[in-house]
Structure formats: C-alpha cells, structure tokens
Amino acid sequence: MQFSRSLKQNHLFRRLYRRGASAADRNLVIYCRRNGQNENRIGLTVSAKLGHAVRRKRLRRRLREIYRTHETAFCPGWDWIVVARTHAMDASYQELQASYLALARRLGILKKENPA
C-alpha cells in the first residue's frame, strides 16, 4: 500500500465508530472520516465470532488485496475501518470486491471516473 498506512490505535477506531459516516451491505460495513492528511489510514476488523483464525486471516488478506489493487481509485485523506460481516466468510473474491467498491462509492471516497 503505497499511499496508505494501517490504522491500529484503539482511540482512532472508537472515534471513527462514533463520528464517522458508514455504509453497509450483507458482506461489509465501512466507516470513514476525513483525517486531514495526504494519505489514507485503513483498519480491518474481522471478529473471532466469524470463524477460526485461518479463515479470518484469509478474509483479511482478501480485503487488504482489494484495497491494494484499487488504491489509486480512492480519494486520499481518509481514515477507514472495514468490518467483515458473517456473509463475508463465504463470499467469493469477486463478491467482496463488488461490495467493497459499491460501499466506497456510496460514501464518496471513490474518485469520480473521467468519461474520456
């Protein structure tokens, strides 16, 4: 992730949950808020209630890869938290990607595409 850092501090997570905008579907919930910097900070949450460690780690890797491949399409200067829901554990990569991008578009953190 060349334009981004991980979001790891608990107080930043709590602030995003409390004050950030959110969008959800059956697979994911995304919370976001401007951070006043020139880079994005990304946090991932996959609850232990969703399954064993191997399956949770696989889902985290998929979500990180979706962000990495589309990183240039996202507006800079945002803090994000991506929360996995139960259906995400059984979703295919393509379903997760479609869900991720649709939620980002709904929140306005996906750059507008040029019709050129």
N, C-alpha and C positions, 0 to 999 in steps of 0.2 A: 504494500500500500504506500505509494509514493507521496500522496498529498494528505495522508491521514495518520492519526495515532489512535492507540487504544484508549478507551475510557474505562478506568479501573477504580477510581475513588468513590467510595460509598456516598459521600455527600453530593457528588455530581449526579449520581444515579437518582438519589432521592429528590433533588431539585428538578430533574427532568420529569420524573413521575408526577411531581406536584404541579409544576408550572409549564411543562411543555405541551405542545399540540400533539394529538395522537390520531392514528388511523388504524383500523383493524379489519381483518377478514378471518376466515376459518383457520388459516395456517400461521399467521404472524400478527404481531402488533408492533407498530413503530411509533416511538415517542421522539420528538425532535424540538430543538430550540436553538436559536442563533447563539453563537459563542463569542462573537466579536474578534475572532482571529481569522487568519487566512487559510486555515486548514480544517478538515473535519475530524471529529473525535467519535469513534464508534465503540459501542458496548454491546455485547451479546449476552442474552440470558436464556439458558435452557435449564429448566427446573429438574431436580432429581426425581420429581414425580412422573416425568415423562418416560423414564426407562433406565436401562443400565448404562454405565459410563461409556461403553464402546459406542452405543447408538447415539448418545448425547454428543459425544465428541465428533462423530461423523456428521451430525446435523450442524454443529458449529463450524466445521471445516467447509461444508457446503455454503453456509451463509456468508462466511468470510470470502470464499471464492466468488460468489455472486457479486459482492461489493467490489472486489478487486478487479474483476473483468469489466465492470461498468463504472469504475471510479471517475473517469473523465466526464461522464454524463451527469454527475451530481454537482449541484452548486456548492462552492466552498464556503466555509464559515459556519458550519452547523455541528451541534452535538446530537448524536443519535443513540437510541437504545433499540435494539431489535429483540423482541421477546417471542420465543417459539411457543406455539400452542400445540395441543395434543395431536391435531391432524397433520402437523408438520413432520412428525416422526415417520409417517407412512407416505408422505408426498414425494413425488419424483423431483429430480433436479429442475426440470422444466416448469413444474407447477410452482415450486418455491421461487424460481426466478420471476415468473409472471406475477406472482403475489407480491414479491419484494418491489418490483418496478411499478406496479399499479399503486401500491401504498405510497411510494415515494412521489409519484406523480400527483396523487391526491393531496399530499402535504405540501406540494410546491417546491420540493427540494431536488427535482429532476430538471435539468436545463431544458429550455424550450428548443425544439429541433428546428433548424432552418429549412424552409421549403425550397431549397436550391437544388 
